[in-house]
Amino acid sequence: MSGSLEVRKFLFTQDDGMSQRGGPNVPAQRNGEPSRISDDQVHRARLAVARSALGTEDCRMLLDMLGLSPGEDGGAPPVQR
């Protein structure tokens, strides 16, 4: 049960950060780079995964499988490379 509490705390902090940035915006039209994924897209994908995860380990595993966890060097997630 503590895993779900950790996930809820994570979601709360993420939602709080989203409201401080002004909420979701309408995406801009794509230019010449069709495969670029924005920081906001990664953020929203992480939230979606965390909301549906069964616990902390499940969330961590799903984020890693989808390439949404931070890189090994702490930099950009693999999905943005």
N, C-alpha and C positions, 0 to 999 in steps of 0.2 A: 504494500500500500504506500510505502514511502516513495517508491519510484514514481507513482502517479502524482504525488505531491510535488516532487522535483520537476516533473514535466509541467505542472500547472504554474509553478513559480517561474519557470523558463518562459512560458507563454505570456505570463503577466508582465515580465520585464520587456519582452519583445513587443507586446501590444502597446506598452507605455512609450517605448521608443518610437513606435510608428505614429502615435498620436502627436508626439512632439515635433515630428517632421512634417506634419500637416496632412497625414493620412495618405491613402493611395491616390495616385495621380493617373490621368489618362496616358497610356503609353504613347510615345512619339513615333512618328512614321519611321520605318527602318530606312537606313541609307545603304551604302555599298557593303556593309559588313553584316551578312545574314546570320552568322553563327555567334555573335557576341551576346553574352548574357549579362544583364546589368546586376548591380549589387541589390537593387530592389527585388528583382526576380528571384535571386538566390534567397533573400530574406523571406519572401512570401512562400517559397518552396519549403524552406526549413520549418516555417510555422505550420504549413499543411501536414508535413511529416510528423511534427511533434504533437499535433492535435489528434492524429489517428494512431499514434504509437501506444502500445500496451504498457510501457514502462520505460525507465531510463535506458536500460540495455537495448531494448527493442528500438528506441529512438536513435541511439548511437549507431546501431548496426544499419538501420535504414538510411540514415544520413551518409554513412560511409559507402554503402552499396550504390547510392545514387550520385556519389561524387559531390555531396553538399557539405561534408565536414571540412574543416580547415586543412590545408596541405600539411605535409610533414614538417615543413619549415615554419609553420604558423601563418603562411601567406594566403594567397587566393586559393579557394577550393578548386579541386581538379576540374569541375564543370566549367570554370571560367578560363582555364588555360588554353 
